Amino acid sequence: MSEGRLTLDDLLGGRFESVILATVDVQGRLVGKRMSPRAFAQKLPDGIHVCTCTLAWDMDQALEGLAVPFAGEHTGWHDFMVRPELSTLRVAGWAQETAICLGDAVDDRGGLVPVSPRTILRRQITALADLGLHARVSTELEFFLFRTTYDDARRVGYANLEPTTLTHADYAVQQTEDLEPFFRPARQALAASGLDVELSQGEWGLGQWEMNLPHDEALAMADAHVLFKLGLKRMASRAGLAATFMARPSTEAGIGSSCHIHVSLTGAGGESLFFDPSRERAVGHRLLHAVGGVLDRAPELMQLYAPTVNSYRRTASDDFAGRGRTWGFDNRTVSCRVVGDQAESIRLEYRVPGADVNPYLAIAGLLASVADGLQRQLDPGPPLSGSSYELDIAPLPPTLERATERFATSDFAKRVFGQDVVEHYAVLSRHETRMFNTSVTDWEKHRYFELI
């Protein structure tokens, strides 16, 4: 068993004081309960009761103004069960004497809850498997790290926070060395949890960083993504720092944080379906069809790749967020970048998602699009070799409101995810837009308070 992974016997061996059993809410955050190892074992295989509000609330856990068919006062805010998936049981290396296990949301008949992000991704993995296809995925997460606590940042309205780097430090070794007293033990704690950080580096934004986990099966990658975020934020908090995974935390940041998602595809025998040494750059026709599917369905699925109002602060600027439905070979100005020239490395990289993404939903959207492109044998058109910023390219939906309407009316989304799922997430996104549209921003006050 790999480092950090636990068996039930390991858990009950006296080393751990508590274990967290969790699933993910609609925003991709972990929700669940802590219990003793003995209580955890006693609750197997059924798991724990959790209120359906966790799959129906907004970013601030508010329920007022939200009305989804799945849950509400009309259902009595009933429970679902979090059924442990013991293969995910591991050390929570960022917490003392603690283990953590992830699980699926299941209903009172033992069926998967359709609107759960984990269910949505599971079903796309199954749909690929039915076609004889298997995906491996990685998510490149960027984030900003500030020299303040979350409590202090909240008290000052998240304004004028001191970044952990005061000069641009993209790839820089000298400037980033000062933060190694934080990052070195953080990497070690993550590794002890089975989350091996392959690469870490400074990024261009002041106080911006990137840490990469190795590629894995799609569900395991999404699980690792949310565990990484939890662990990093907890360790930052204890160190008197605050990490944010907002797509663009401030105007002054000058750049946003991405979550580029890499996808490769293999057949039943483990052979790469994207690699063809007889073709230019070894790019097989199935890789081109996959790119074609991702680009063709991107406008309909933008809500899954850019799920918050703030997401569009990043995509509105030319900061390596990709533009429109463009693709190219090793081209960072396009939205879908093809990289690698060996069977083990060739893949597509979708550059539109930001760090605020729910990984389960974004990966599900990409897998559904890849399958669609393969089935329809879509041609993505010629690759772009120059800068997409210099071309007049039809944009993807530029706001959450526009993205939500494309998603809500998409026959493709309804077919692959289910109409109930599409309606559920459209309601949540419309609520988020409504909350923003009725808020007065700092920009408005600075712009109009005195001068109008």
C-alpha positions as CSV (number, residue, x, y, z in Angstrom):
1,M,0.0,0.0,0.0
2,S,1.3,3.4,-1.0
3,E,2.6,5.9,1.6
4,G,-0.2,7.6,3.5
5,R,-2.9,5.1,2.6
6,L,-4.5,3.2,5.4
7,T,-6.3,-0.1,6.0
8,L,-9.1,-0.4,8.5
9,D,-6.6,-2.3,10.7
10,D,-4.2,0.6,10.5
11,L,-6.9,3.0,11.5
12,L,-7.8,0.9,14.6
13,G,-4.2,0.3,15.6
14,G,-4.1,3.1,18.2
15,R,-2.2,5.7,16.2
16,F,-5.2,7.9,15.4
17,E,-7.4,9.8,17.7
18,S,-10.0,10.8,15.0
19,V,-11.1,10.2,11.5
20,I,-12.9,12.5,9.1
21,L,-15.6,11.1,6.9
22,A,-16.4,13.5,4.1
23,T,-17.9,14.1,0.7
24,V,-18.0,17.2,-1.4
25,D,-20.6,19.9,-1.5
26,V,-21.8,21.6,-4.7
27,Q,-18.8,24.1,-4.6
28,G,-16.3,21.2,-4.3
29,R,-15.6,21.7,-0.6
30,L,-15.3,18.8,1.8
31,V,-18.2,18.4,4.2
32,G,-18.7,15.6,6.8
33,K,-18.0,14.7,10.4
34,R,-15.2,13.7,12.7
35,M,-15.4,10.6,14.8
36,S,-13.3,8.1,16.7
37,P,-11.8,5.3,14.6
38,R,-14.0,2.8,16.5
39,A,-17.1,4.8,15.7
40,F,-16.0,4.9,12.0
41,A,-15.7,1.1,12.0
42,Q,-19.1,0.7,13.6
43,K,-20.7,2.8,10.9
44,L,-19.4,0.6,8.0
45,P,-20.6,0.0,5.4
46,D,-23.4,2.5,5.5
47,G,-21.6,5.6,6.7
48,I,-23.1,8.7,8.3
49,H,-26.1,10.9,7.9
50,V,-25.6,14.4,6.3
51,C,-28.2,17.0,5.6
52,T,-29.1,17.6,1.9
53,C,-28.6,21.3,2.5
54,T,-24.9,20.6,1.8
55,L,-25.9,19.9,-1.8
56,A,-28.2,22.8,-2.1
57,W,-26.6,25.8,-0.4
58,D,-24.6,28.7,-1.8
59,M,-20.9,29.7,-1.3
60,D,-21.8,31.1,2.1
61,Q,-24.0,28.2,3.1
62,A,-27.0,30.4,2.7
63,L,-30.3,28.7,1.6
64,E,-32.6,31.7,1.5
65,G,-33.8,32.5,-2.1
66,L,-32.7,29.0,-3.3
67,A,-35.3,26.6,-4.5
68,V,-34.1,23.3,-6.0
69,P,-36.3,20.2,-6.5
70,F,-33.7,17.9,-4.9
71,A,-34.0,19.3,-1.4
72,G,-35.7,22.1,0.6
73,E,-38.5,22.7,3.0
74,H,-40.7,20.7,0.6
75,T,-38.6,17.6,1.4
76,G,-38.1,18.5,5.1
77,W,-34.3,19.0,4.4
78,H,-34.0,15.2,4.5
79,D,-30.7,13.4,5.0
80,F,-28.5,11.4,2.6
81,M,-25.8,9.0,3.6
82,V,-22.0,9.5,3.1
83,R,-21.0,5.9,2.2
84,P,-17.2,5.5,2.9
85,E,-15.0,4.4,0.0
86,L,-12.3,2.6,2.0
87,S,-9.8,2.9,-0.8
88,T,-9.6,6.6,-0.1
89,L,-8.8,6.2,3.7
90,R,-5.5,7.9,4.4
91,V,-3.4,9.9,6.9
92,A,-4.4,13.6,7.1
93,G,-0.8,14.6,7.4
94,W,-1.7,18.2,8.1
95,A,-3.6,17.4,11.2
96,Q,-2.5,15.7,14.4
97,E,-3.4,12.0,14.9
98,T,-6.1,12.3,12.2
99,A,-7.1,10.2,9.2
100,I,-9.6,11.1,6.5
101,C,-11.8,9.0,4.2
102,L,-14.0,10.2,1.3
103,G,-17.3,8.8,0.4
104,D,-20.2,9.0,-2.0
105,A,-23.6,10.6,-1.4
106,V,-26.2,7.9,-1.4
107,D,-30.0,8.0,-0.9
108,D,-32.2,5.9,1.4
109,R,-32.3,3.2,-1.2
110,G,-28.5,3.0,-1.5
111,G,-28.4,4.7,-4.9
112,L,-26.0,7.5,-5.8
113,V,-27.4,11.0,-5.3
114,P,-27.5,12.4,-8.9
115,V,-26.6,16.0,-8.1
116,S,-23.5,15.1,-6.0
117,P,-20.3,16.2,-7.8
118,R,-18.8,12.8,-7.1
119,T,-21.7,11.0,-8.7
120,I,-21.6,13.3,-11.7
121,L,-17.9,12.5,-12.3
122,R,-18.4,8.8,-11.7
123,R,-21.1,8.6,-14.3
124,Q,-18.8,10.2,-17.0
125,I,-16.1,7.7,-16.1
126,T,-18.6,4.9,-16.6
127,A,-19.7,6.3,-19.9
128,L,-16.1,6.4,-21.1
129,A,-15.6,2.8,-19.9
130,D,-18.6,1.7,-21.9
131,L,-16.8,3.0,-25.0
132,G,-13.7,1.0,-24.0
133,L,-11.9,4.2,-22.9
134,H,-10.0,5.1,-19.7
135,A,-8.9,8.6,-18.8
136,R,-6.0,9.8,-16.7
137,V,-6.1,13.4,-15.5
138,S,-4.0,15.9,-13.6
139,T,-5.0,19.4,-12.3
140,E,-2.4,22.1,-12.1
141,L,-3.4,24.4,-9.2
142,E,-2.2,27.9,-8.7
143,F,-3.0,30.0,-5.6
144,F,-2.1,33.2,-3.9
145,L,-0.5,33.1,-0.4
146,F,-0.6,36.2,1.8
147,R,1.2,37.2,5.1
148,T,-2.0,37.4,7.1
149,T,-4.5,35.2,8.8
150,Y,-7.9,34.5,7.4
151,D,-9.5,36.3,10.4
152,D,-7.3,39.4,10.0
153,A,-7.9,39.4,6.2
154,R,-11.7,39.3,6.9
155,R,-11.5,42.2,9.4
156,V,-9.9,44.5,6.8
157,G,-12.2,43.5,4.0
158,Y,-9.5,41.4,2.2
159,A,-7.8,44.7,1.2
160,N,-4.1,45.6,1.1
161,L,-2.9,42.2,2.0
162,E,0.8,41.6,1.9
163,P,1.8,39.0,-0.6
164,T,4.5,36.4,0.2
165,T,6.6,37.5,-2.7
166,L,7.1,41.2,-3.4
167,T,8.7,40.8,-6.8
168,H,7.6,38.6,-9.8
169,A,9.0,35.1,-9.0
170,D,7.9,33.0,-11.9
171,Y,10.2,30.0,-11.9
172,A,12.6,32.0,-9.7
173,V,14.7,30.0,-7.2
174,Q,16.2,32.9,-5.2
175,Q,12.9,34.7,-4.3
176,T,11.1,31.5,-3.5
177,E,13.7,30.1,-1.2
178,D,12.5,32.4,1.6
179,L,9.2,30.5,1.7
180,E,10.8,27.0,1.9
181,P,10.4,26.9,5.7
182,F,6.7,26.8,5.0
183,F,6.6,24.8,1.8
184,R,9.1,22.1,2.7
185,P,7.1,20.7,5.7
186,A,3.9,21.3,3.7
187,R,5.2,19.0,0.9
188,Q,6.3,16.5,3.5
189,A,2.9,16.5,5.2
190,L,1.1,16.1,1.9
191,A,3.4,13.2,0.9
192,A,2.6,11.6,4.3
193,S,-1.0,11.8,3.2
194,G,-0.4,10.1,-0.2
195,L,-0.4,13.4,-2.0
196,D,3.0,13.6,-3.5
197,V,3.8,17.1,-4.8
198,E,5.8,16.5,-8.0
199,L,6.6,20.1,-8.7
200,S,6.3,23.4,-6.9
201,Q,7.3,26.8,-8.0
202,G,6.7,30.5,-7.7
203,E,4.4,32.1,-10.2
204,W,4.3,35.5,-11.9
205,G,1.8,37.2,-9.6
206,L,3.0,38.7,-6.4
207,G,2.5,36.0,-3.8
208,Q,1.4,33.5,-6.4
209,W,2.4,29.8,-6.3
210,E,1.8,26.6,-8.1
211,M,2.0,23.0,-6.9
212,N,1.4,19.9,-9.1
213,L,0.2,16.5,-8.1
214,P,0.9,13.5,-10.4
215,H,-1.7,12.4,-12.9
216,D,-4.1,9.7,-11.8
217,E,-7.4,8.2,-12.6
218,A,-10.1,10.8,-12.9
219,L,-12.0,10.3,-9.6
220,A,-8.7,9.8,-7.7
221,M,-7.4,13.1,-9.2
222,A,-10.5,15.0,-8.2
223,D,-10.2,13.6,-4.7
224,A,-6.5,14.5,-4.4
225,H,-7.4,18.0,-5.6
226,V,-9.8,18.8,-2.8
227,L,-7.7,17.1,-0.2
228,F,-4.7,19.2,-1.4
229,K,-6.7,22.4,-1.0
230,L,-7.9,21.4,2.5
231,G,-4.4,20.5,3.6
232,L,-2.7,23.5,2.2
233,K,-5.2,26.0,3.6
234,R,-5.0,24.4,7.1
235,M,-1.2,24.4,7.1
236,A,-1.1,28.0,5.9
237,S,-3.5,29.0,8.6
238,R,-1.3,27.5,11.3
239,A,1.7,29.3,9.9
240,G,-0.1,32.6,10.1
241,L,-0.6,32.7,6.3
242,A,-3.7,32.8,4.1
243,A,-4.0,30.9,0.8
244,T,-6.8,31.7,-1.6
245,F,-7.9,29.8,-4.7
246,M,-10.0,32.6,-6.1
247,A,-9.6,32.9,-9.8
248,R,-8.4,36.5,-9.5
249,P,-8.2,37.8,-5.9
250,S,-7.7,41.4,-6.7
251,T,-7.4,43.9,-9.5
252,E,-3.9,44.7,-8.3
253,A,-2.8,41.0,-8.6
254,G,-2.5,41.6,-12.4
255,I,-3.1,38.0,-13.2
256,G,-5.4,35.2,-12.1
257,S,-4.8,31.7,-10.8
258,S,-5.5,28.8,-13.1
259,C,-6.3,25.1,-12.9
260,H,-5.1,23.8,-16.2
261,I,-6.6,20.3,-16.6
262,H,-4.6,17.6,-18.5
263,V,-6.3,14.6,-20.0
264,S,-4.9,11.5,-21.6
265,L,-6.8,8.5,-22.9
266,T,-6.0,4.8,-23.0
267,G,-7.7,1.7,-24.4
268,A,-8.6,-1.5,-22.6
269,G,-5.0,-2.8,-22.9
270,G,-3.5,0.4,-21.5
271,E,-2.3,1.7,-24.8
272,S,-2.3,5.4,-25.5
273,L,-5.2,6.3,-27.8
274,F,-3.8,9.8,-28.4
275,F,-0.3,8.7,-29.7
276,D,0.4,7.8,-33.3
277,P,4.1,7.9,-34.3
278,S,3.2,7.8,-38.0
279,R,1.5,11.2,-37.8
280,E,2.8,14.7,-37.5
281,R,4.0,15.3,-33.9
282,A,2.8,11.8,-33.1
283,V,-0.7,13.3,-32.7
284,G,-3.3,10.5,-33.3
285,H,-6.6,11.3,-35.0
286,R,-8.4,10.4,-31.8
287,L,-6.5,13.2,-29.9
288,L,-7.7,15.6,-32.6
289,H,-11.3,14.4,-32.2
290,A,-11.0,14.8,-28.5
291,V,-9.8,18.4,-28.9
292,G,-12.6,19.0,-31.3
293,G,-15.1,17.8,-28.7
294,V,-13.7,19.9,-26.0
295,L,-13.8,23.0,-28.1
296,D,-17.2,22.4,-29.6
297,R,-18.9,21.9,-26.3
298,A,-17.0,24.6,-24.4
299,P,-19.6,27.3,-24.7
300,E,-22.3,25.0,-23.3
301,L,-20.2,23.8,-20.4
302,M,-18.4,27.1,-19.5
303,Q,-20.3,27.1,-16.2
304,L,-18.5,24.0,-15.1
305,Y,-15.1,25.5,-16.0
306,A,-15.8,29.0,-14.6
307,P,-18.3,28.5,-11.8
308,T,-18.1,31.8,-9.9
309,V,-18.6,35.5,-10.8
310,N,-14.9,36.0,-10.1
311,S,-14.0,33.4,-12.6
312,Y,-14.7,35.8,-15.4
313,R,-12.3,38.4,-14.0
314,R,-9.6,36.0,-15.0
315,T,-10.9,34.9,-18.4
316,A,-11.6,38.5,-19.4
317,S,-7.8,39.3,-19.5
318,D,-5.1,37.8,-21.6
319,D,-3.3,36.1,-18.8
320,F,-2.8,32.6,-20.2
321,A,-6.5,31.7,-19.6
322,G,-7.0,30.7,-23.2
323,R,-9.2,32.4,-25.7
324,G,-12.4,31.1,-27.3
325,R,-12.3,27.8,-29.1
326,T,-8.6,27.7,-30.1
327,W,-6.0,25.0,-30.0
328,G,-2.4,24.5,-30.8
329,F,0.8,22.6,-30.2
330,D,2.6,23.8,-27.0
331,N,0.9,27.2,-27.3
332,R,0.0,28.9,-24.1
333,T,-2.2,31.5,-25.7
334,V,-4.9,29.0,-26.8
335,S,-7.6,27.3,-24.7
336,C,-6.7,23.7,-25.6
337,R,-3.0,23.0,-25.7
338,V,-1.6,19.7,-27.0
339,V,1.6,18.7,-25.3
340,G,3.9,15.7,-25.2
341,D,5.3,13.6,-28.0
342,Q,5.6,10.1,-26.4
343,A,2.9,7.5,-25.7
344,E,3.3,8.1,-22.0
345,S,3.2,11.9,-22.2
346,I,0.9,13.0,-25.0
347,R,-2.2,14.7,-23.8
348,L,-4.5,17.7,-24.1
349,E,-4.4,20.5,-21.6
350,Y,-7.5,22.6,-21.2
351,R,-6.4,26.1,-20.0
352,V,-9.8,27.8,-19.4
353,P,-10.6,26.6,-15.8
354,G,-9.4,28.7,-12.9
355,A,-8.3,27.7,-9.4
356,D,-11.9,28.2,-8.1
357,V,-13.1,25.3,-10.2
358,N,-15.0,22.3,-8.7
359,P,-12.7,19.6,-10.0
360,Y,-15.4,16.9,-10.2
361,L,-17.6,19.0,-12.4
362,A,-14.9,20.4,-14.6
363,I,-13.3,16.9,-15.2
364,A,-16.8,15.5,-15.8
365,G,-17.4,18.2,-18.4
366,L,-14.1,17.5,-20.2
367,L,-14.6,13.7,-20.2
368,A,-18.1,14.1,-21.7
369,S,-16.7,16.5,-24.3
370,V,-13.9,14.1,-25.2
371,A,-16.3,11.2,-25.6
372,D,-18.6,13.4,-27.8
373,G,-15.7,14.4,-30.0
374,L,-14.6,10.9,-30.5
375,Q,-18.1,9.6,-31.3
376,R,-18.7,12.4,-33.8
377,Q,-15.1,12.3,-35.1
378,L,-14.9,16.1,-34.8
379,D,-12.2,18.0,-36.6
380,P,-10.8,20.9,-34.5
381,G,-9.6,22.7,-37.5
382,P,-6.0,23.8,-38.0
383,P,-3.8,24.5,-35.0
384,L,-2.9,28.0,-34.1
385,S,0.8,28.6,-34.2
386,G,0.9,32.3,-33.2
387,S,-0.8,34.4,-30.5
388,S,-4.5,34.0,-30.1
389,Y,-4.5,37.5,-28.5
390,E,-3.9,39.1,-31.9
391,L,-6.9,37.5,-33.6
392,D,-10.6,38.4,-33.6
393,I,-11.9,35.2,-31.9
394,A,-15.5,34.6,-30.8
395,P,-15.3,34.5,-27.0
396,L,-16.6,31.9,-24.7
397,P,-19.5,33.2,-22.5
398,P,-18.0,36.3,-20.8
399,T,-20.1,36.2,-17.6
400,L,-21.5,33.6,-15.2
401,E,-25.0,34.7,-16.2
402,R,-24.4,34.0,-19.9
403,A,-22.6,30.8,-19.1
404,T,-25.5,29.6,-17.0
405,E,-28.0,30.2,-19.7
406,R,-26.0,28.3,-22.2
407,F,-25.7,25.4,-19.8
408,A,-29.4,25.5,-18.8
409,T,-30.5,25.3,-22.4
410,S,-27.9,22.8,-23.6
411,D,-29.4,19.6,-25.0
412,F,-26.0,18.0,-24.8
413,A,-25.6,18.8,-21.1
414,K,-29.1,17.5,-20.3
415,R,-28.3,14.3,-22.2
416,V,-24.9,13.5,-20.6
417,F,-25.6,14.8,-17.1
418,G,-29.4,14.5,-16.8
419,Q,-31.9,17.3,-16.8
420,D,-32.2,17.2,-13.0
421,V,-28.5,17.9,-12.7
422,V,-28.5,20.7,-15.2
423,E,-31.5,22.4,-13.5
424,H,-29.9,22.0,-10.1
425,Y,-26.7,23.7,-11.0
426,A,-28.4,26.3,-13.1
427,V,-30.5,27.4,-10.1
428,L,-27.4,27.7,-7.9
429,S,-25.5,29.7,-10.5
430,R,-28.5,32.1,-11.1
431,H,-28.6,32.6,-7.4
432,E,-24.9,33.5,-7.3
433,T,-25.4,36.0,-10.1
434,R,-28.4,37.5,-8.4
435,M,-26.4,37.9,-5.2
436,F,-23.6,39.7,-7.1
437,N,-26.0,41.9,-9.0
438,T,-27.6,43.2,-5.8
439,S,-24.3,44.0,-4.1
440,V,-22.5,47.3,-4.2
441,T,-18.8,46.8,-5.0
442,D,-15.8,48.8,-3.8
443,W,-15.2,49.8,-7.4
444,E,-18.6,51.5,-7.6
445,K,-18.0,53.4,-4.3
446,H,-14.6,54.6,-5.4
447,R,-16.0,55.5,-8.8
448,Y,-19.2,57.3,-7.9
449,F,-19.4,58.2,-4.1
450,E,-17.9,61.6,-4.4
451,L,-17.8,62.4,-8.1
452,I,-21.3,61.8,-9.3
